[in-house]
Amino acid sequence: MSAMTFERPVKPAARSIAVMASVLVAIGAAPVLSALGLMDAATFAGDGDQTLRAAPYAFSIWGLIYLGVFVYGVWQLVRQTPESAPLRAVAWPSVIALLGCGAWLFAAALDQKALSVVIIVTSASAIVAGLLRAGPHRGEVGPGTRFFIFWPLSLLAGWLTIASFLNVITVLTAWGLIGPATAQPAALAGIVGVLIVGSAVVWRLRHLAYGLPIVWGLIAVWAAEHADKPQVGLAALVAAGLMLLVSLVAGRP
């Protein structure tokens, strides 16, 4: 009687290439726009400053996110990287989210406000959904697979979550739907919304990395607003503390 043999699942080559290509699109979009002399993301985001703003340093987190997703892209492209349920769950959602990151920069550069909201909300929803599908399978893979998937993509998902709220507020302000009389209530509603959505996702995902970019962004809001809008700044700081607490509890081993 011959011994039974089990073949290791093979990763689809097209999927691996698509993931890596989307990583390069996300990282390469900003230099392309700069070379073309088009409007940068900071100028676009400035349209919402009268309602809610984050200190400019907040956006430096993209350096860490780009590094993380590049490592993820290379890792999943390597032939020796095993196929796994978590990778299957996040691969195509990560393609959508990363292409969306690049597309959003072009939408912002062309001042396509409605399109920018559609792109960023779609990107955030796709990567959050992929991570939530991958979560139940986390225990089926080794620490290396967990690190290369959940850390970089959770950081991306967390930042896209808070950025979606800021983007919506920016667009509504630019369109005049949020004016001086409603700016503070709208800002407070945005902060509360970020806290509710972020807490709900990190509690289900059970990974600290998702919450950290949200905490970072909320602290940047406090830094920008506490002098001119003390109530908004205080709300952002309290929300950052609560988000950190929830993330630490949810992310416990």
N, C-alpha and C positions, 0 to 999 in steps of 0.2 A: 504494500500500500504506500503510495507516494505521500510525502508530507504536504500539507496544505501550505500554500504561499499566499501572501497578501501583498498586493502592489500598493505602493505609496501614491496617494492622489497627486496628480500633476497640475500645477498651476496653468491656467490658460495664458499663453504667451501674449495674445492680443490684449488681455486685461492688464497684465503687468506693464506692457508698453504704454497703454493708455494712462495708467496711473503716473508713470514717470513723465510722460508728455505733459500731463496736467500740472504736475509740480513745476516743470520748466516754464509753462505758460504763466502760472501764478507768480513765480519769482521774476520772470523776465518782462512782465507787463510794465512795471514802473520805469525801468531804464528806457524802454521803447518810447513811452509817452514823454519822458524827459527829452529824449533825442528829437522828438517831433515838436517840442515846444508847446505842448498842450497844457491845459490847466491841471494843477496837481490836486491831490485829494484834500490837502489842508485848506485850499481855497474853497473847494466845494463844501467842506464841512463848516466853514465859517459862516455860511448862510443861516445856521441855526444858533449862533452864539448868543443871541439876545434871549433865547429860551434856556438852553442847556449846553454847556461846553465842557470839554475835558482839557487839562493841561497838555500842551504839545508833546511833552515827553511820553505820554501814554502810548503814542503810536510807535515808539521804539520797540514795543513788544513784537512787532512784525519781524524784526531781525531774528529773534528766538524762534518764532513760529516758522519762518522760512527755513531756518537751519533744521528744525525738527522734521518738517515734511520732506525736506530733501533727503535726510537720512532714512526716513520711512520709504521714500520712493526707491532709493538705491537698494535698501534691504529687501523689499518685496520683489525687486527685479532680479536679484541674484538667484541663480538656478538652484542652489542648495537650500534656499529658504523654503520650508515645507508649506504645502497648502494646508489650510486650517479653517475651521468654521468661523473664527473671528475675522480672518482675512477675507473670506468670502462675503461676510456681512458688511465690511466697511469699504471694500475696494471700489466698487462703482459709486457709492455715495461720496467717497473722497474725490473721485474724478469730477463729479458734479460740483462739489464745494470748491475745489481748487480752480477749476475752469471759471467758476463764478467769481472767485477772487480777482482773477485777471480781467474778466468781463466788467466787473464793477468799476475798476479803475478807468476803463475806457468810457463807461457810462458817465462817471463823474467828470472826466475830462471834457466830455461833450455836453455837460450840464443836462443830462437826461435824468431828471429827478425821479419820475415815476418808475422808469426802468431800473434805476439804482435800487429802489426799494424792493422790487420784484426779485432782482438778482440776489441781493444779500439775504433776504428772508428765505428764498429757495435754497441758497447755499447752506445757511445755518440749519434749516429743517432737514436737509439731506444728510448732513454729517451727524447731527444729533440722532436721527433715526437709525443710521448705520451703527453708531456706537451702542445704542440701546439694544439693537438686535444682537450685537457681538457680546454684550455684557454677560448673558447667561452661559456663554461658552468659555469665559476667561479661565476657568479652572481646568479646562481640557488641554491647555497649552503651557509651555514652559515660560520662565520669567523673561527670556529674551524676546519671544513673540509678544508677550504682554507689554514689554517696554516699548518696542518699536511701533506697535499699533496704538496703544491707548494713551501714551504720554503725548506724542506730537499731535494726534488727531483730537484729543480732548482739549489741548491748549487752543487749537484752531477753533473747535466748536464753541468753547467758552467765550473767546474773543468775538466771534461772529454773532453770538447771542447778544452781548451788550452793544455791539456795533449796530445791530439791526434796530434796536430801540433808538439809539442816537440818530441813525439815518432817517427813521420815520419822523422824529421830532424836527430834524433839520429841514426836511421837505415840507412838512406842515407849516413851519415858520416861514420858509421862503415863499410859500403860496399865500401867506397872509391868513391862514386858518388858525394860527396861534398868534395872537397879538400881545401887546404890552399888558393888557388887563388879564389875560389868561396864561401868561408865560409861566408864572410861578406854579399854579396848579398843574399845568402840563408837565413842567419839569419834575415836580414831586410825583405825579402819576407815572412818569417814565422810570423814575428811580424805584418806585414800589413794584412796577411791572418787571423790571430786571431782576429784582430780588425774588419775586414769586416764581417766575419762570426758571431762573437759575437754580433756586433751591429745589424746585420740583425735579429738574433734570439731574442735578448732582446726587440727589437722594436715590433716584432710580439707577443712575449709572454707577454709583459707588466708587468714584475715582476723583481724587483730590485735584488732578490736573485740570479738570473742567472748571472748577470754581475759581482757581487762582487768577486767570485773566479778568474775570468779572470783578474780583476784589481789586485788582490793579486798576481797572478802568474806573471804578467807583471812587477810589482814592484820588485818581487824577481829576475827577469831577469836583471833589472836595477842594483840591488844591487850586482849581480854577475859579471856583464860585464862592468860597467861604468869606472872602473879603467883601465882595459886592452884594452877594445874596446869601447871607448867613444861614437862613432857614434851609435853603436848598443844599448848601454845603454841609450843614449838620446832618441832614437826611441822608446824603450820599455817604458820609463817614459812618453813620450808624448802620446803614445798609451794608457797607463793606465789612464791618465787624460781624454782623449777623451772617453774611455770606461766607466769611472765613470760618466761623464756628460750625455752620452746617456742613461745609466742605470737609472740615477736619473730622467731624463725627461720621459723615457718610463714607469717607475714604479710609477709615480704620481697617487694618487687615482683618 
